[in-house]
Amino acid sequence: MLYAKNMGREDLAIVISYSGLTREAIECAWIAKANGAKVVAITRGGIDSELIHRSDYVLGVAETEHIMRSGAMSSRIAQLNVVDALFAAYVNRNYEKSVKRFSTNYIGKLDSAERVNTLSSDQDLPGTANDVIA
């Protein structure tokens, strides 16, 4: 909601709601659009919903689940695939800029020797069960 309120004409809002009926998603789309941003909805295709009406573009996912569902596994996977495709397309179009950004926020992994030393150390590590027990 906060991002939607701060959007402008140069921004693009991506709103995800499988049903297209989620009140918060619809409200964010409405606010972003009122501020001049373009709105892309990732929602189930072939269904007329308020989110679709408030969006400039719709990226539909397969309608494979009931609106009232408990697991929502296939719809989440479908929506994540669309997000992954958008990310890959953005990186492809902005490769140099993306590589620079990746290099500044990359978090390295411990090598084997560092992992063994860390695990065999007698120190209490932050975020472990020792913190919960203490």
Secondary structure by P-SEA (a helix, b strand, c coil): ccccccccccbbbbbbbcccccaaaaaaaaaaaaabbbbbbbcccccccccccccccccccccccccccccaaaaaaaaaaaaaaaaaaaaaaaaaaaaaaaaacbbbbbcaaaaaaaaacccccccccccccc
